[in-house]
Amino acid sequence: MTYGVPYIGSKNACAQWVIDHLPPGDRLVDLFAGGCAITHCALLTEKWPRMLANDIDSGPQLFYCAAHGRYRNENRWISREDFFKLKDTDPYVRWCWSFGFDGASYLYGKDIEPYKQAVNEMLTAPTPRERYDAYRRYMKMLEAAPEHVRGDKNQRLIELERLERLERLERLERLERLEVSRLDYRDVQIKPGDVIYCDPPYRGTGAHYVKGFDFEAFYSWAESQTVPVIISEYDMPGDRFECIAERERHDHLSATNKHRKVTERLFVPKTAQNSINLTNDKRQAI
């Protein structure tokens, strides 16, 4: 099962594991929702009557639009120039046309871009005749192409595969349970009965979106909440947070070593109020 939309650091691979360890409540608040893998997985359960997917970036907006069929007929070719012009205003461009889902750099290198565009034309041409003509142009280009291009057996464009992933989200039901917002986590209104899931930037990973994140302020915010708060991280201050579950997985945040294994952990604050709220639910989850 694939959850959510393309997004760097997505929880797609461990979404069900996370959901299994969250307590039930009136509303699930996916506070750093990113590509909404957790929100998507949660929508397939009856654990929470309502859900809020929030992120300061545009991932939840992309997820919401995809689930409502906005990308049903999407077939644009996004050039390098288009990408940098549109990425800050168009979530589809930002996440589906960026390298490694980083939202910052263009999907293709300059040397490969013309060939990928030619394949795009071949796959999206409206008539059989136009598709055949585009195929002939592409094969002509390949005659003079570098070896690494001619040896690429994967003719299906990466961005079209991502688009199919967005189109599959249209099958989601009961979307009236879902709200999305684009707020700083401190500005989200937390209500009695909420369960807060946090997937903040991971400290020490070196990812670009970690820069400027105030970890100490986040720790204090989490400790101050009076509803259950469950946080995904590799490690957190042991005197302030308790690990309630862990599992080993491949490091999806590494651009150079995808085979490196890390230990994903779930933490809760040790503050008295949170301990009271989580005691029974944590036993059920684990």
C-alpha positions in Angstrom: 0.0 0.0 0.0 1.3 3.5 -0.9 0.2 6.3 1.3 0.1 10.0 0.7 1.8 12.0 -2.0 5.4 12.3 -3.0 7.3 14.1 -0.3 10.8 14.0 1.2 11.0 12.1 4.5 7.5 10.5 3.9 6.3 8.1 6.5 4.8 5.9 3.8 6.8 2.8 4.7 5.8 2.8 8.4 2.4 4.5 8.3 0.4 1.5 9.5 2.9 1.0 12.3 2.5 4.5 13.5 -1.3 4.3 13.3 -1.3 1.1 15.3 0.6 3.0 18.1 -1.7 6.1 18.3 -4.5 6.2 20.8 -8.1 6.8 19.7 -9.7 10.1 20.2 -12.2 12.6 18.8 -9.7 14.1 16.2 -6.3 13.1 14.9 -4.1 16.2 14.4 -1.3 15.3 12.0 0.7 18.4 13.0 3.7 18.1 10.6 1.7 16.2 7.9 4.2 16.5 5.1 3.0 14.3 2.3 0.0 13.1 4.4 1.0 9.4 4.6 -0.2 9.2 8.2 -3.4 11.1 7.4 -4.1 8.8 4.4 -3.5 5.7 6.4 -5.7 7.1 9.2 -8.6 7.9 6.8 -8.8 4.2 6.0 -9.6 3.4 9.6 -12.5 4.2 11.9 -10.2 5.2 14.8 -10.9 9.0 14.6 -14.1 10.6 13.5 -12.2 13.7 12.3 -8.7 14.6 11.2 -6.6 17.6 10.6 -3.6 17.5 8.3 -1.4 20.6 8.9 2.0 21.6 7.6 3.7 24.9 7.1 4.6 23.6 3.6 2.1 22.7 0.8 2.1 18.9 1.0 -1.4 18.7 2.6 -2.8 21.0 -0.1 -1.5 18.6 -2.8 -3.0 15.6 -1.0 -6.4 17.3 -0.6 -6.5 18.4 -4.2 -5.5 15.0 -5.5 -8.2 13.3 -3.3 -10.8 15.6 -4.8 -9.8 14.8 -8.4 -7.9 17.9 -9.4 -5.2 16.0 -11.2 -7.4 13.7 -13.2 -6.4 15.2 -16.5 -3.0 16.6 -15.6 -0.4 16.0 -18.3 1.7 19.1 -18.3 5.4 18.9 -19.2 7.2 21.0 -16.5 10.6 22.3 -17.8 13.4 23.4 -15.6 12.4 27.0 -16.2 8.7 26.2 -15.3 9.8 24.4 -12.2 11.6 27.4 -10.6 8.9 29.7 -11.7 6.0 27.7 -10.3 7.3 25.6 -7.4 6.4 28.1 -4.7 2.8 28.5 -5.9 1.9 25.1 -7.3 2.2 22.1 -4.9 2.0 19.6 -7.8 5.1 21.2 -9.5 6.9 21.5 -6.2 6.6 17.9 -5.1 6.1 15.8 -8.2 8.7 17.6 -10.3 11.5 17.9 -7.8 14.5 15.6 -7.4 14.2 13.2 -4.4 10.9 15.0 -3.5 12.9 17.7 -1.9 10.7 20.5 -3.2 13.8 22.6 -4.2 15.7 21.1 -7.1 14.5 20.1 -10.5 13.7 16.5 -11.3 16.1 16.0 -14.2 19.7 16.9 -15.0 20.2 19.2 -18.0 21.7 16.4 -20.1 18.7 14.1 -19.7 15.8 16.7 -19.7 15.3 16.8 -23.6 14.9 13.0 -23.8 12.5 12.9 -20.9 10.5 15.6 -22.5 10.4 13.6 -25.8 9.1 10.6 -23.9 6.5 12.7 -22.2 5.2 13.9 -25.6 5.1 10.3 -26.8 3.0 9.2 -23.8 0.6 12.2 -23.6 -0.1 12.9 -27.3 -3.9 13.0 -27.8 -4.1 10.8 -30.9 -2.5 7.6 -32.1 -0.9 9.5 -35.1 0.6 12.1 -32.8 1.9 9.5 -30.5 3.5 7.6 -33.4 5.1 10.8 -34.7 6.4 11.6 -31.2 7.8 8.1 -31.0 9.7 8.5 -34.3 11.2 11.8 -33.1 12.3 10.2 -29.8 13.9 7.2 -31.6 15.8 9.7 -33.9 17.1 11.5 -30.8 18.3 8.3 -29.3 20.6 7.6 -32.3 22.8 10.4 -31.1 22.2 10.1 -27.4 24.9 9.3 -24.8 25.2 5.7 -23.7 23.6 6.3 -20.3 20.5 7.6 -22.1 20.3 4.8 -24.7 20.8 2.2 -21.9 17.9 3.5 -19.9 15.3 0.7 -20.2 12.7 2.5 -18.0 10.8 4.5 -20.6 8.0 5.3 -18.2 8.5 8.8 -16.9 9.0 9.2 -13.2 6.6 12.1 -13.0 3.8 10.2 -14.8 4.2 7.4 -12.2 3.8 10.0 -9.5 0.8 11.4 -11.2 -0.8 8.0 -11.3 -0.2 7.9 -7.5 -2.1 11.2 -7.2 -5.0 9.9 -9.3 -5.4 6.8 -7.1 -6.1 9.1 -4.1 -9.5 9.9 -5.8 -10.8 6.6 -4.5 -10.6 7.8 -0.9 -14.0 8.0 0.8 -15.5 10.0 3.6 -13.3 13.1 2.9 -15.7 15.2 4.9 -13.7 13.9 8.0 -10.6 15.7 6.8 -9.5 19.3 7.2 -6.2 20.7 6.0 -4.3 23.8 7.2 -1.0 25.5 6.5 0.0 26.9 9.9 3.0 27.0 12.2 2.4 24.1 14.6 2.1 26.6 17.5 -0.8 28.3 15.8 -2.9 25.2 15.4 -5.9 25.2 17.8 -5.8 22.1 19.9 -9.1 20.9 21.3 -10.1 18.5 24.2 -10.3 15.0 22.8 -7.5 15.6 20.2 -4.7 13.2 19.6 -1.6 14.9 18.3 0.9 13.1 16.1 4.1 15.0 15.3 6.6 14.2 12.6 8.9 17.2 13.0 12.3 17.8 11.3 14.7 15.2 12.7 17.5 16.7 14.7 21.0 16.0 13.3 19.9 14.7 9.9 21.3 17.6 7.9 18.1 17.9 5.8 17.6 21.4 4.4 14.2 21.8 6.2 15.9 21.3 9.6 17.6 24.7 9.4 15.8 27.3 11.5 13.7 24.8 13.4 13.8 25.5 17.2 13.9 22.1 18.8 13.9 23.4 22.3 10.8 25.5 21.7 9.1 22.4 20.2 10.0 20.2 23.2 8.6 22.8 25.6 5.4 23.1 23.4 4.9 19.3 23.5 5.4 19.1 27.2 2.8 21.8 27.7 -0.1 20.0 25.9 -2.9 18.5 27.9 -3.9 15.9 25.3 -1.9 12.9 24.0 1.2 13.9 22.0 3.1 11.2 20.1 6.3 12.2 18.3 8.3 10.4 15.6 12.1 10.9 15.9 15.3 8.9 16.0 16.3 10.2 19.5 15.0 12.7 22.1 16.1 14.0 25.5 15.6 11.0 27.8 14.9 13.1 30.8 11.9 14.7 29.1 10.5 12.1 26.7 9.8 8.4 26.9 10.1 6.0 24.0 7.0 3.9 23.6 7.8 1.9 20.4 10.7 1.5 18.0 11.5 -0.3 14.7 14.4 -0.5 12.3 14.0 0.8 8.8 16.1 2.1 5.8 17.1 5.8 6.0 14.9 7.6 3.4 16.4 11.0 4.3 19.9 10.0 3.0 20.5 11.0 -0.6 23.7 9.0 -0.8 23.1 5.9 1.3 19.6 4.5 0.9 20.7 1.2 2.4 21.7 2.7 5.8 19.4 1.5 8.6 18.1 3.7 11.3 15.8 3.1 14.3 12.5 4.9 14.1 11.0 5.6 17.5 7.8 7.0 18.9 8.1 9.3 22.0 5.7 10.8 24.5 6.4 13.7 26.9 7.1 12.7 30.5 5.0 15.6 31.9 2.5 14.5 34.5 -0.6 15.5 32.5 0.5 13.7 29.4 1.4 10.6 31.4 -2.1 10.5 32.8 -3.7 10.9 29.4 -1.5 8.3 27.7 -1.4 5.6 30.3 -4.4 3.5 29.2 -4.2 4.4 25.5 -0.5 3.5 25.3 -1.2 0.0 26.8 -3.9 -0.6 24.1 -1.6 0.7 21.3 1.4 -1.4 22.2 
